[in-house]
């Protein structure tokens, strides 16, 4: 069997997704074809310097936003690369410092909202969880010893503080 990606963590998530179903363990989320840059080319830039540094891997919400790994260091383990989101209505933001941090955000079980100004998660107290949510939470603990975040805005703020300026400086010339 061929691996989904060169990222062990994403391969484990793909196995879980194959069992639970696309969008069935985190609202709006699903792994897509690893490395398919067609969304980047269609909506942002065709420049190879841009597309070579981004590795799209997942749908971020049901309206067309998607997640990508930002290859800021060629030598880095892909699982340690920052995760960025590209919004279906514009906007590109760092959302996690690495894949495992994204996994904690996914456990919040809410679609990410993305616009040119910000990316954020919101879930009302009475909103039901996805059918596979409990199994995802157990998987996250069993595989990585991690819990889901109860405060996604704090995770986003930490990632933004660490990487946003560098990402914005890098991406800006490609989007002009």
C-alpha positions as CSV (number, residue, x, y, z in Angstrom):
1,X,0.0,0.0,0.0
2,X,1.3,3.5,-0.9
3,X,1.5,6.0,1.9
4,X,-0.7,9.1,1.6
5,X,2.3,11.4,2.2
6,X,5.8,11.6,3.5
7,X,4.4,12.9,6.8
8,X,3.9,10.0,9.3
9,X,1.3,11.9,11.3
10,X,-0.8,12.6,8.2
11,X,-0.6,9.0,7.1
12,X,-2.0,8.0,10.5
13,X,-4.8,10.6,10.1
14,X,-5.5,9.3,6.6
15,X,-6.0,5.8,8.1
16,X,-8.5,7.2,10.6
17,X,-10.3,9.2,7.9
18,X,-10.6,6.1,5.7
19,X,-12.4,4.5,8.6
20,X,-14.5,7.4,9.8
21,X,-15.2,9.3,6.5
22,X,-14.2,12.7,5.0
23,X,-15.5,15.6,7.2
24,X,-16.8,13.1,9.7
25,X,-14.4,13.6,12.6
26,X,-13.7,17.4,12.4
27,X,-16.3,19.7,10.9
28,X,-15.5,20.8,7.4
29,X,-12.1,19.1,7.4
30,X,-10.8,16.3,5.2
31,X,-7.5,15.2,3.8
32,X,-7.3,15.8,0.0
33,X,-4.6,14.8,-2.6
34,X,-1.3,15.5,-0.9
35,X,0.7,18.2,-2.7
36,X,-2.1,19.2,-5.2
37,X,-1.3,22.8,-6.0
38,X,-4.2,23.4,-8.3
39,X,-6.0,25.6,-5.8
40,X,-2.9,27.7,-5.2
41,X,-2.4,28.2,-9.0
42,X,-6.0,29.0,-9.5
43,X,-6.4,31.5,-6.7
44,X,-3.1,32.8,-5.7
45,X,0.0,32.5,-7.9
46,X,1.5,30.3,-10.6
47,X,5.0,31.3,-9.7
48,X,7.1,28.1,-9.1
49,X,8.9,29.8,-6.2
50,X,5.5,30.1,-4.5
51,X,4.0,26.7,-5.4
52,X,7.3,24.9,-4.6
53,X,7.2,26.1,-1.0
54,X,3.6,25.1,-0.2
55,X,2.2,21.6,0.1
56,X,-1.6,21.6,0.2
57,X,-3.0,18.6,2.0
58,X,-6.5,19.2,3.3
59,X,-9.8,20.9,2.9
60,X,-10.2,23.4,5.8
61,X,-13.9,24.0,5.5
62,X,-16.9,23.1,3.4
63,X,-16.7,26.3,1.3
64,X,-13.3,25.8,-0.3
65,X,-10.6,27.0,2.1
66,X,-7.6,24.7,2.3
67,X,-4.6,23.9,4.5
68,X,-1.0,23.7,3.3
69,X,2.4,23.0,4.9
70,X,4.7,26.0,4.4
71,X,8.1,24.7,3.5
72,X,10.2,27.5,5.0
73,X,13.2,25.1,5.5
74,X,14.0,22.4,3.0
75,X,15.7,20.3,5.6
76,X,12.9,20.3,8.1
77,X,10.8,17.2,8.9
78,X,7.6,18.0,7.1
79,X,5.6,17.3,10.3
80,X,7.3,20.2,11.9
81,X,6.5,22.7,9.2
82,X,4.0,25.5,9.9
83,X,0.4,25.0,8.7
84,X,-1.2,27.8,6.8
85,X,-4.7,28.3,5.5
86,X,-5.8,29.8,2.2
87,X,-9.4,31.2,2.4
88,X,-12.0,30.6,-0.2
89,X,-12.9,34.3,0.0
90,X,-9.3,35.4,0.3
91,X,-6.8,35.6,3.1
92,X,-3.9,33.5,4.0
93,X,-2.8,32.9,7.5
94,X,-0.5,30.8,9.7
95,X,-2.8,28.6,11.9
96,X,-0.5,26.1,13.6
97,X,3.3,25.8,14.2
98,X,3.2,22.2,13.1
99,X,0.9,19.3,12.2
100,X,0.2,18.1,15.7
101,X,-0.9,21.6,16.7
102,X,-3.4,21.5,13.8
103,X,-4.6,18.2,15.1
104,X,-5.4,19.8,18.4
105,X,-7.4,22.5,16.6
106,X,-9.3,19.9,14.6
107,X,-10.5,18.4,17.8
108,X,-12.4,21.6,18.5
109,X,-14.7,20.3,15.8
110,X,-15.6,23.5,14.1
111,X,-14.9,24.8,10.6
112,X,-12.3,27.5,10.3
113,X,-13.5,30.9,9.2
114,X,-11.0,32.7,6.9
115,X,-11.1,36.2,5.4
116,X,-8.4,38.7,4.4
117,X,-8.1,40.0,8.0
118,X,-8.2,36.8,10.1
119,X,-8.7,33.1,10.6
120,X,-10.7,31.9,13.5
121,X,-12.8,29.0,14.9
122,X,-16.3,29.4,16.5
123,X,-18.6,26.8,17.9
124,X,-21.8,27.5,19.8
125,X,-22.4,25.6,23.1
126,X,-25.3,23.7,21.6
127,X,-23.7,22.8,18.3
128,X,-23.5,19.0,18.0
129,X,-20.1,17.3,17.4
130,X,-19.3,15.3,14.3
131,X,-20.2,11.7,14.3
132,X,-16.5,10.6,14.6
133,X,-15.5,13.3,17.1
134,X,-15.2,11.0,20.1
135,X,-13.1,8.5,18.2
136,X,-10.9,11.3,16.9
137,X,-10.3,12.6,20.4
138,X,-9.4,9.1,21.6
139,X,-7.1,8.7,18.5
140,X,-5.3,12.0,19.3
141,X,-4.6,10.9,22.8
142,X,-3.6,7.3,21.8
143,X,-1.3,8.3,18.9
144,X,0.3,11.4,20.3
145,X,-0.7,11.9,24.0
146,X,-2.4,15.1,23.0
147,X,-5.7,16.6,24.0
148,X,-8.0,18.8,21.9
149,X,-7.8,22.5,22.4
150,X,-10.6,24.2,24.3
151,X,-9.3,27.6,23.2
152,X,-8.4,27.7,19.5
153,X,-7.9,31.4,19.5
154,X,-4.9,30.9,21.9
155,X,-3.4,28.3,19.6
156,X,-3.9,30.6,16.6
157,X,-2.4,33.5,18.5
158,X,0.7,31.5,19.4
159,X,1.2,30.4,15.9
160,X,0.7,33.9,14.6
161,X,3.1,35.4,17.1
162,X,5.8,32.8,16.1
163,X,5.3,32.8,12.3
164,X,2.9,35.4,10.9
165,X,5.3,38.2,10.1
166,X,7.7,35.9,8.4
167,X,5.0,34.2,6.4
168,X,3.4,37.5,5.4
169,X,6.7,38.9,4.3
170,X,7.4,35.8,2.2
171,X,3.9,35.5,0.6
172,X,3.3,39.2,-0.1
173,X,5.4,39.5,-3.3
174,X,3.6,36.6,-4.9
175,X,0.2,38.1,-4.3
176,X,0.8,41.6,-5.8
